[in-house]
């Protein structure tokens, strides 16, 4: 669950959720109940959830409740469309949908199956002992982005990786880790991580977080990487035929994927200046994708966006 770009109330909601759900789930199995005062089925289910979780307390199971009217942002992050909706959360991540377990027997059967598979420690204290606070996570995210801006993909990967270990649903950290892997030349690893997330049915809210768009763009752009000899050939072809926009575009894609982002930007900006409508505005669209992958707050992106604005509106 990302923390970047949130208003004050949304940030408070995320902080409460981390304290009440994510941190306890690092060592225990949290039964998360989305409910509302006006929901009749919710009122019928509540006693069942309370009784079963109390019975299973010595097995490391606890109950957490989210009022969808009071915590609309959290409900939207989980794509809750009807209530009651009940998830089992472990280490910050949904591991099962318990919504259909309406009877005590059904719920116990599903919990028994989960407890057989998960390394729950019933004697562990609730929360994540020594785990970072929300403020510390925010600071770590900033450090990771700074490392990325400085071009240190390995350092950024280490920082984001630590955050993901604590909070697997932190979209800012997940996106940062994928982008850092790309920056470090670990394109296959980044692609595999993104594909694993996209194929999982339990992280829909994570995929819909705007922060993940940057990760997807980074992986897509890295897919155009070529070896040095091919890049040299594309550069030569572009230089010898400045009016061949197909050649210009091919070189720009390969140049950015190869780390020559200044050359890529210069080429794409020249294309926009020459014919902004070429191929349905492909050059401008590629620039915007690059901006998203690098980070909209990055100084290089800010400067290049100004150059694009001068061409478009100057």
C-alpha positions in Angstrom: 0.0 0.0 0.0 1.7 3.2 -1.2 2.3 6.2 1.0 3.4 8.7 -1.7 0.9 11.3 -2.9 -1.7 10.7 -0.2 -3.6 13.4 1.6 -3.4 13.7 5.4 -6.5 11.6 6.1 -5.4 8.9 3.7 -2.0 8.8 5.3 -3.6 8.5 8.8 -5.7 5.6 7.5 -2.6 3.8 6.1 -0.8 4.4 9.4 -3.7 2.9 11.4 -3.9 -0.1 9.0 -0.2 -0.8 9.4 -0.5 -0.6 13.2 -3.6 -2.7 13.5 -3.2 -5.2 10.7 0.2 -5.2 8.9 2.5 -5.2 12.0 0.5 -7.9 13.9 0.4 -10.0 10.7 4.2 -10.3 10.6 4.0 -13.0 13.3 0.3 -13.9 13.5 -2.6 -14.7 11.1 -5.0 -11.7 11.0 -8.6 -12.3 10.1 -9.5 -9.0 8.5 -13.3 -8.2 8.4 -14.7 -5.4 6.2 -18.1 -4.4 7.6 -20.5 -1.5 8.2 -23.2 -0.6 10.8 -26.0 -0.9 8.3 -24.9 -4.3 7.0 -27.3 -7.1 8.3 -25.1 -10.0 7.2 -22.1 -8.4 8.8 -23.9 -8.3 12.2 -24.7 -12.0 11.8 -21.1 -12.9 10.9 -19.5 -10.8 13.7 -20.2 -13.3 16.5 -18.9 -16.2 14.4 -15.6 -14.3 13.7 -15.2 -13.2 17.3 -15.8 -16.7 18.7 -13.6 -18.6 16.3 -10.7 -16.1 16.5 -10.9 -16.2 20.3 -10.9 -20.1 20.2 -7.8 -19.9 17.9 -6.0 -17.1 19.8 -3.6 -19.6 21.3 -2.7 -20.7 17.7 -1.7 -17.2 16.7 -5.0 -16.0 15.1 -6.4 -12.5 15.8 -9.3 -10.5 14.5 -9.1 -7.0 12.9 -12.1 -5.0 11.7 -12.4 -2.3 9.1 -15.5 -0.1 8.9 -15.9 0.6 5.2 -17.8 3.8 5.9 -15.0 5.2 8.1 -12.1 3.7 6.2 -13.1 4.2 2.6 -9.5 4.6 1.4 -8.4 1.2 2.9 -11.5 -0.5 1.5 -10.8 0.9 -1.9 -7.2 -0.4 -1.8 -8.6 -3.9 -1.3 -11.2 -3.4 -4.0 -14.0 -4.2 -1.6 -17.2 -4.2 -3.6 -19.6 -5.9 -1.2 -19.7 -6.7 2.5 -19.0 -8.6 4.5 -15.6 -9.3 2.9 -13.2 -11.2 5.0 -9.5 -11.9 4.3 -6.7 -13.8 6.0 -3.6 -11.6 6.2 -0.1 -12.9 6.9 3.0 -10.7 6.7 1.1 -7.8 5.3 -0.4 -9.8 2.4 -3.8 -11.5 1.8 -3.3 -15.2 1.8 -6.9 -16.3 1.6 -10.4 -15.0 1.0 -12.6 -16.2 3.9 -15.7 -14.4 2.8 -17.7 -17.6 2.0 -17.0 -19.1 5.4 -20.2 -18.0 7.2 -20.4 -20.8 9.7 -18.1 -21.6 12.7 -17.3 -25.0 11.1 -16.4 -23.5 7.7 -14.2 -20.8 9.2 -12.4 -23.3 11.4 -11.8 -25.6 8.5 -10.2 -22.8 6.4 -8.1 -21.6 9.3 -6.9 -25.1 10.0 -5.7 -25.4 6.4 -3.9 -22.1 6.5 -2.2 -22.8 9.9 -0.9 -26.1 8.4 0.9 -24.1 5.7 2.0 -20.9 7.4 4.9 -20.7 10.0 2.7 -19.0 12.6 4.3 -18.7 16.0 1.5 -18.6 18.6 3.9 -17.4 21.3 5.2 -14.5 19.4 4.2 -11.0 20.5 1.8 -9.1 18.2 3.4 -6.9 15.7 6.9 -6.9 14.2 9.4 -6.5 17.0 12.0 -3.9 16.1 10.2 -3.3 12.8 10.4 0.2 11.2 7.7 2.8 11.9 5.7 4.4 9.2 7.9 7.4 9.4 11.0 5.3 9.1 9.5 3.5 6.0 8.8 6.9 4.4 12.4 8.0 5.0 13.7 4.7 3.6 11.5 5.2 0.5 13.0 8.6 0.0 16.6 7.2 0.4 15.8 4.6 -2.2 14.5 7.1 -4.7 17.7 9.2 -4.1 19.8 6.2 -4.8 17.9 5.6 -8.0 18.3 9.3 -9.0 22.1 9.0 -8.4 22.2 5.9 -10.6 23.1 3.5 -7.9 20.7 0.7 -8.7 22.3 -1.8 -6.4 22.0 0.4 -3.3 18.4 1.3 -4.3 17.6 -2.3 -4.7 18.9 -3.1 -1.2 16.9 -0.3 0.4 13.6 -1.1 -1.3 14.1 -4.8 -0.8 14.3 -4.3 3.0 11.0 -2.4 3.0 9.3 -5.0 0.9 10.4 -7.7 3.4 8.6 -5.8 6.1 5.6 -4.5 4.1 5.0 -6.6 0.9 2.0 -4.5 -0.1 3.9 -1.2 -0.1 3.5 -0.3 -3.7 6.1 2.5 -3.5 8.7 -0.1 -2.3 7.7 -2.8 -4.7 7.8 -0.4 -7.7 11.1 1.0 -6.5 12.6 -2.5 -6.2 11.6 -3.4 -9.7 12.9 -0.1 -11.1 16.1 -0.5 -9.1 16.6 -4.0 -10.5 16.3 -2.5 -14.0 18.8 0.2 -13.2 21.2 -2.4 -11.8 21.0 -4.4 -15.1 18.9 -7.1 -13.5 16.2 -6.8 -16.2 15.2 -10.5 -16.1 14.8 -10.4 -12.3 12.6 -7.3 -12.6 10.5 -8.8 -15.3 10.0 -12.0 -13.3 9.0 -10.1 -10.2 6.5 -8.0 -12.1 5.1 -11.1 -13.9 4.7 -12.9 -10.5 2.8 -10.0 -9.1 0.5 -9.7 -12.2 -0.2 -13.5 -12.1 -1.2 -13.4 -8.4 -4.9 -13.1 -7.6 -4.2 -11.7 -4.1 -2.5 -8.4 -5.0 -5.0 -6.6 -7.3 -5.0 -3.5 -5.1 -1.2 -3.4 -5.4 -1.3 -3.6 -9.2 -3.8 -0.8 -9.4 -1.7 1.5 -7.3 -0.3 4.4 -9.5 3.2 3.7 -8.3 3.2 0.4 -10.2 2.9 2.2 -13.5 6.4 3.4 -13.2 7.7 -0.2 -12.6 5.8 -1.5 -15.7 7.2 1.3 -17.8 10.7 0.6 -16.6 10.5 -3.1 -17.5 8.9 -2.3 -20.9 11.6 0.2 -21.8 14.4 -2.1 -20.7 13.0 -4.7 -23.1 14.4 -2.7 -26.0 18.0 -3.0 -24.8 20.6 -4.1 -27.4 24.3 -4.9 -27.3 26.9 -2.2 -27.9 27.5 -3.1 -31.6 23.7 -2.9 -32.4 23.4 0.4 -30.5 26.3 1.8 -32.5 24.6 0.6 -35.7 21.3 2.2 -34.7 23.1 5.5 -33.8 24.9 5.5 -37.2 21.6 4.9 -39.0 19.9 7.7 -37.2 22.7 10.2 -37.7 22.9 9.4 -41.5 19.2 9.8 -42.0 17.8 12.6 -39.8 14.5 12.7 -41.7 13.9 8.9 -41.1 11.8 9.1 -38.0 11.6 5.3 -37.8 15.3 5.1 -37.5 15.4 8.0 -35.0 12.8 6.3 -32.8 14.5 2.9 -32.9 17.8 4.5 -31.8 16.0 6.5 -29.0 14.5 3.4 -27.6 17.7 1.5 -27.6 19.7 4.4 -26.3 17.5 4.8 -23.2 17.5 1.1 -22.5 21.3 1.2 -22.7 21.6 4.0 -20.2 22.2 6.9 -22.7 19.1 8.8 -21.6 20.4 12.2 -22.8 20.8 10.9 -26.3 17.4 9.3 -26.2 15.7 12.5 -24.9 17.5 14.7 -27.5 16.5 12.4 -30.3 12.8 12.2 -29.2 12.6 15.9 -28.6 14.0 16.6 -32.0 11.3 14.2 -33.4 8.5 16.1 -31.6 9.9 19.4 -33.0 10.0 18.0 -36.5 6.6 16.2 -36.5 4.7 15.9 -33.3 1.9 13.9 -34.9 4.2 11.3 -36.4 2.9 7.7 -35.7 0.1 9.1 -33.6 2.4 11.1 -31.3 4.7 8.2 -30.6 7.8 10.3 -29.8 5.9 12.4 -27.2 4.3 9.2 -25.7 7.7 7.6 -25.4 9.1 10.6 -23.6 6.2 10.5 -21.1 6.8 6.8 -20.5 10.5 7.6 -19.9 9.5 10.3 -17.4 7.2 7.9 -15.6 9.9 5.2 -15.4 12.6 7.6 -14.1 10.3 9.4 -11.7 8.4 12.6 -12.2 10.2 14.4 -9.4 13.7 13.5 -10.8 15.7 16.6 -11.7 16.5 15.3 -15.1 12.9 14.6 -15.8 11.8 18.0 -14.6 14.4 19.7 -16.9 13.5 17.5 -19.9 9.8 18.1 -19.4 10.5 21.9 -19.6 12.3 21.3 -22.9 9.3 19.3 -24.2 6.9 22.1 -23.0 8.9 24.7 -24.8 8.6 22.7 -28.0 4.9 22.1 -27.6 3.8 25.5 -26.3 6.7 27.8 -27.0 
